[in-house]
Amino acid sequence: MKKHNYSAGPCILPQEVFEKSAQAILNFNNSGLSILEISHRSKDFVAVMEEARALAIELLGLEGKGYQALFLAGGASLEFIMAPYNLMKEGGKAAYLDSGTWASAAIKEAKLFGDTVVVASSKEENYNHIPKGYEIPSDADYFHCTSNNTIFGTQMKEFPTTDIPVVCDMSSDIFSRVLDFSKFDIIYAGAQKNMGPAGTTLVVIKEEILGKNGRIIPSMLDYTKHIKAESMYNTPPVFPVYASLLTLQWLKNLGGVAAIEKINNAKAALLYGEIDRNPLFKGAAAVEDRSNMNATFLLNDSAHAETFDAMWKAAGISGLPGHRSVGGYRASMYNALPLESVQVLVDVMKELEAKV
Ligand SMILES: Cc1ncc(COP(=O)(O)O)c(C=O)c1O
C-alpha cells in the first residue's frame, strides 16, 4: 500500500515523477539507452538541463529579469559557503537572520569569510518564532535569511526591505507559494523537498551582483564560472536534474506556483485547524509564523504517544515523528502531498480524541 508520506526530506514527489523517472532509467527518450548511461554532453541531456533551468526561472516569474538558474551538487550546505565566497568582500561584512538550525549553520560558514553580523535570533526560545523588528546594516555586502525553518516549523511571511543584496535559503518552501522573487538576489534550495530527489541544488542568481567582491574564487565555487558553462562546468548530477525537471513540468501543468499555493493553504488550514481544535494537541511554533510546509505539534499529555503512534502507523502514515530538537510530531506537507493524506492524519487525531 502506498504510504501517506510526511517525511521532511527527501520526501514525497508526484507519482508521475516516479513513473517517468523509472521509465527513463530503462529507456530514456526511446533512445535504447538509460538516462544513467548517457553523456551529460549528449543532445538529449543538454536539452534536459536547458529546459530545467528555463522552467525554474519561468515558475518563479523571473523571465527577462536578469536571473540565471543553476543546478549544482553539494546540497544547500555548499551554498552556505558559495554565497559568502561570491559576495563578501575581503574585510567585508555580511548580515544574517538566525531563525533556525540551518540558518545557524549558514552563519557558522559565513564567519570563515569575514565579519558576520547576526541581526536577530530566536535561538533562546528554541527557534519557535521568526525574529522581527531588526535592522539590517546598510554597509553589509548582503543579507541572508531562511524562508522556511524545516525543523521548527516556522516560515517567513514578510521579507525585510533593504538596498543590499538579499540571499535566501528556500530549501524547504521553494515553489510552494507566490512571492515577488525579484526581491531576492540569490535563492538556493536543495532539491529534495519541493523539487526532486536529493543530489542537486537549485541556485537562482541575479547576474549583475556577481564579480564585485574582488576575491579569487576556486572554480567549482564560482557562480560566474557555472553560469558561463550553462550549469555544466563539470559533470552535473544528471539523474536528479532530470527528476527535478519532471517535477517542475508537473507543477507547470498543475497551474504553477499560484495553483499549488492554494492547495498548500488548504492542507495547512485543515491540519492547523485540527491541532487548534483538538484538546489533545498543541502547535509548537508561534501561530503567526506557522509554516505551511512543516507543521510541528505536540501531544499535551505524552502518555497518549504510544496509542497515537500505533494509530497513525496503522493508517499508513509515515515520517511523522518530530525532529529531536522539538520533539512531538512534524507533518511535512510539501507540494506533492495530497490533501487526502492530510485528511487521513486529521481523522486519526479525531479518533484518538474519541478513544482516550
Ligand atoms: C532550510 C534548509 N537549509 C539547508 C538544508 C541542508 O540541505 P542539504 O542537506 O541539501 O545540504 C536543509 C536540509 O534539510 C534545510 O531544510
The ligand as a Gaussian input file, in Angstrom:
#p B3LYP/6-31G(d) Opt

LIG

0 1
 C       16.203000      25.078000       5.234000
 C       17.314000      24.105000       4.969000
 N       18.514000      24.564000       4.577000
 C       19.542000      23.739000       4.338000
 C       19.415000      22.378000       4.476000
 C       20.604000      21.487000       4.189000
 O       20.412000      20.943000       2.940000
 P       21.434000      19.905000       2.279000
 O       21.300000      18.644000       3.032000
 O       20.946000      19.841000       0.856000
 O       22.803000      20.484000       2.368000
 C       18.191000      21.840000       4.858000
 C       18.015000      20.386000       5.000000
 O       17.012000      19.887000       5.442000
 C       17.121000      22.727000       5.108000
 O       15.929000      22.254000       5.498000

